[in-house]
Amino acid sequence: MKKGASIIRLINIGFGNVVSAGRIIAIVTPGSSPIKRMREEARERGKLVDATEGRKTRAIIVMDSDHVVLSALHVETLTQRLSGEDTEDAEKD
C-alpha cells in the first residue's frame, strides 16, 4: 500500500449493496413524518438510492453527499455492521 493511502471501509446494506462507512451521517427508521419528507425530497432531487430489492424499507441511511439510501435491513443490523460486530447474514429479515 502506498504511503498516505487511506482504506475505505464498506458496509454491506443488503443484497450485495455497500456504502462507504466514512460517508454515513445517520441511520434512521423510516416511520416518522420528517423522515418521510426527507425521503420524498431526495427522490425529487434525484438523490434517492433504493437498495431494498423491492422489499420493505426498514432503515434509511443519510450520506454526507446528500444522498438518501433505502435498505431492507433493520437499523440495529446496520449499526452492528458499522461498529464492526459482524452478525450472520441478516438479509433474511
N, C-alpha and C positions, 0 to 999 in steps of 0.2 A: 504494500500500500504506500502511496506517495506521502511524503511529509506534509502535514497540514490538511490531508484529505479527511473529510468527516463521513461518518457512517450514517446512512439514512435508515431509520428503524421503521418497518412497515407493520401495520396491524391488519390482520385478516378480519374483515367486517361481514364475512359470509359469502358462500358460493364462489370462492376463489377471488373475490374482490378485496383489494387492500387500499389503505390510505397511509400517508406519512404521519407517524405518531407526533412528530415535532410541529406539525401544522394544525393539530386539533386544538380548538379553543374550548369546546364544550361537547358533552354527550348528554342529550336530554330525552325525556319521554315525550311522545307526540300528542298527548292528550289536551294540553291547555290551549286556550284561545290565542294567547300571544305566539305560541309556537306554531299553531296552525296558520296564523297570519304570516309569520316569518317564512314558512314553507311555501305559501302561495306567492309571496313577493319574490322569493328565489326562483320559482317557476316562471314568473312573468319576466324576470331579468335574464333568464337562460342560465341560471347558476344552480339549478337543482340537479342532483345526480341520484337516480333511483337504482340502488343496488339490491333491491328486495327480491328480484326474480319473480315478481307477481305475488309474493307473499305479503302478509300483514306487516306494516311498518311498526317496529317495536322500539326503535331508537332513531334519533336524529342527531347527526354529527355536524357541528358547526366548525368550519375550517377558517383559517386566517386569510384565505384568498377570497372570502365572501361566498364560498360555495356552501351549499347545504346538502348533505349526503344522507339518504334514507337507508336504513339497514333493517333486516328482518330479525336480527339478533337482539336479545334483551340488553338494556343498559348495563346491568350487572356483569354480563358475559364480556361485553366490550371493555368495561372498566378493569376486569381481571386480566384481560389480554394486554391492556395498556400498561398495567402495573407489573407485567412480566409473569404473572401466575397463569401459565397455560392450563386450560381445562380441556377435557376431551371434547371432541367436535360437537359444538353446540348448534350446528346448522339444523338439527332435527327439532329445535324448539318450535 
